[in-house]
């Protein structure tokens, strides 16, 4: 019985790859559902950015003025343009994420994440730069606490989130490059492991 047991162990050791080889063939990866979630988050933040100057006054959150649905150059350049750019980036990320595990679509995801990060950067800088460009503030004067809420909700908060999520997706693309143009999943399937 002991001989049979040894034979079984020897066969088992010969057929099973060493643990180091298993780690090399299947490295730990963040799966594309995280990319899909990041794309949805970018699109959601972008929708907020583009709509808050128009819908906010309806609910008493009038950071750019008391007129709801009032089109101004400031709203176009500081809310709608970065919101639209980030929304496109989110849609591209969601559309291309399922193919990213196979090594396809990484260039478009990298471009989309860069666009989202740039839109976020403009949201961080744009409201502060607006007085120098146009001579008046983008946000209306209010009590200190209310003004802080406007700054965070209209620019700094969404801008920081877009930069962070854009950086995450760009990092995912850079970190999960596959040598030789094959994904780790394709290599495992092809080798039978």
For each residue, the residues with C-beta under 8 A, 3 or more apart:
1: 4 5
2: 5 6
3: 6 7
4: 1 7 8
5: 1 2 8 9
6: 2 3 9 10
7: 3 4 10 11
8: 4 5 11 12
9: 5 6 12 13
10: 6 7 13 14
11: 7 8 14 15
12: 8 9 15 16
13: 9 10 16
14: 10 11
15: 11 12
16: 12 13
17: 21 22 25 193
18: 21 22
19: 22 23
20: 23 24
21: 17 18 24 25
22: 17 18 19 25 26 193
23: 19 20 26 27
24: 20 21 27
25: 17 21 22 184 187 188 191 193
26: 22 23 184 188 193
27: 23 24 184
28:
29: 101 176 184
30: 34 35 172 176
31: 34 101
32: 35 36 97 98 100 101
33: 36 37 97
34: 30 31 37 38 172
35: 30 32 38 39 93 97 100 109 169 172
36: 32 33 39 40 93 94 97 98
37: 33 34 40 41
38: 34 35 41 42 93 165 168 169 172
39: 35 36 42 43 89 90 91 92 93 94 95 97 112 169
40: 36 37 43 44 90 94
41: 37 38 44 45 90 161 165
42: 38 39 45 46 86 87 89 90 93 116 162 165 166
43: 39 40 46 47 86 87 90 91 94
44: 40 41 47 48 90
45: 41 42 48 49 86 90 158 161 162 165
46: 42 43 49 50 82 83 84 85 86 87 89 90 119 162
47: 43 44 50 51 83 87
48: 44 45 51 52 83 158
49: 45 46 52 79 82 83 86 119 123 154 158
50: 46 47 79 80 82 83 84 87
51: 47 48 54 55 83
52: 48 49 55 56 61 63 79 153 154
53: 56 63 64 75 79 154
54: 51 57 68 69 70 75
55: 51 52 58 59 68 69
56: 52 53 59 61 62 63 64 68 153
57: 54 60 61 62 64 65 66 67 68 70
58: 55 68
59: 55 56
60: 57
61: 52 56 57 149 153
62: 56 57 65 66 68 140
63: 52 53 56 139 140 149 150 153 154
64: 53 56 57 72 74 75 79 138 139 140 154
65: 57 62 70 72 140
66: 57 62
67: 57 70
68: 54 55 56 57 58 62
69: 54 55
70: 54 57 65 67 75
71: 75 76
72: 64 65 75 76
73: 76 77 134
74: 64 77 78 79 130 134 138
75: 53 54 64 70 71 72 78 79 80
76: 71 72 73 79 80 81
77: 73 74 80 81 126
78: 74 75 81 82 122 123 126 127 130 138 154 155
79: 49 50 52 53 64 74 75 76 82 83 154
80: 50 75 76 77 83 84
81: 76 77 78 84 85 122
82: 46 49 50 78 79 85 86 119 120 122 123 126 162
83: 46 47 48 49 50 51 79 80 86 87 119
84: 46 50 80 81 87 88
85: 46 81 82 88 89 115 116 118 119
86: 42 43 45 46 49 82 83 89 90 115 116 119 120 162
87: 42 43 46 47 50 83 84 90 91
88: 84 85 91 92 112 115
89: 39 42 46 85 86 92 93 112 113 115 116 119 166
90: 39 40 41 42 43 44 45 46 86 87 93 94 112 116
91: 39 43 87 88 94 95
92: 39 88 89 95 96 108 109 111 112
93: 35 36 38 39 42 89 90 96 97 109 112 113 116 169
94: 36 39 40 43 90 91 97
95: 39 91 92
96: 92 93 99 100 104 105 108 109 112
97: 32 33 35 36 39 93 94 100 105 109
98: 32 36 101
99: 96 102 104 105
100: 32 35 96 97 103 104 105 106 109 172 173 176
101: 29 31 32 98 183 185
102: 99 183 185 186
103: 100 106 178 181 182 183 186
104: 96 99 100
105: 96 97 99 100 108 109
106: 100 103 109 110 173 176 177
107: 110 111
108: 92 96 105 111 112
109: 35 92 93 96 97 100 105 106 112 113 169 172 173
110: 106 107 113 114 170 173 174
111: 92 107 108 114 115
112: 39 88 89 90 92 93 96 108 109 115 116 169
113: 89 93 109 110 116 117 165 166 167 168 169 170 173
114: 110 111 117 118 166 170
115: 85 86 88 89 111 112 118 119 166
116: 42 85 86 89 90 93 112 113 119 120 162 165 166 169
117: 113 114 120 121 162 163 166 167 170
118: 85 114 115 121 122 166
119: 46 49 82 83 85 86 89 115 116 122 123 162 166
120: 82 86 116 117 123 124 158 159 160 161 162 163 164 166
121: 117 118 124 125 159 163
122: 78 81 82 118 119 125 126 159
123: 49 78 82 119 120 126 127 155 156 158 159 162
124: 120 121 128 155 156 159 160 163
125: 121 122 128 129
126: 77 78 82 122 123 129 130 138 155
127: 78 123 130 138 139 151 154 155
128: 124 125 131
129: 125 126 132 133
130: 74 78 126 127 133 134 136 137 138
131: 128 134 135 136 137 138
132: 129
133: 129 130
134: 73 74 130 131
135: 131
136: 130 131
137: 130 131 140 141
138: 64 74 78 126 127 130 131 154
139: 63 64 127 147 150 151 154
140: 62 63 64 65 137 150
141: 137 147
142: 146 147 150
143: 146 147
144: 147 148
145: 148 149
146: 142 143 149 150
147: 139 141 142 143 144 150 151
148: 144 145 151 152
149: 61 63 145 146 152 153
150: 63 139 140 142 146 147 153 154
151: 127 139 147 148 154 155 156
152: 148 149 155 156 157
153: 52 56 61 63 149 150 157 158
154: 49 52 53 63 64 78 79 127 138 139 150 151 158
155: 78 123 124 126 127 151 152 158 159
156: 123 124 151 152 159 160
157: 152 153 160 161
158: 45 48 49 120 123 153 154 155 161 162
159: 120 121 122 123 124 155 156 162 163
160: 120 124 156 157 163 164
161: 41 45 120 157 158 164 165
162: 42 45 46 82 86 116 117 119 120 123 158 159 165 166
163: 117 120 121 124 159 160 166 167
164: 120 160 161 167 168
165: 38 41 42 45 113 116 161 162 168 169
166: 42 89 113 114 115 116 117 118 119 120 162 163 169 170
167: 113 117 163 164 170 171
168: 38 113 164 165 171 172
169: 35 38 39 93 109 112 113 116 165 166 172 173
170: 110 113 114 117 166 167 173 174
171: 167 168 174 175
172: 30 34 35 38 100 109 168 169 175 176
173: 100 106 109 110 113 169 170 176 177
174: 110 170 171 177
175: 171 172
176: 29 30 100 106 172 173
177: 106 173 174
178: 103 181 182 183 184
179: 182
180:
181: 103 178
182: 103 178 179 186 187
183: 101 102 103 178 186 187
184: 25 26 27 29 178 187 188
185: 101 102 188 189
186: 102 103 182 183 189 190
187: 25 182 183 184 190 191
188: 25 26 184 185 191 193
189: 185 186 192
190: 186 187
191: 25 187 188
192: 189
193: 17 22 25 26 188
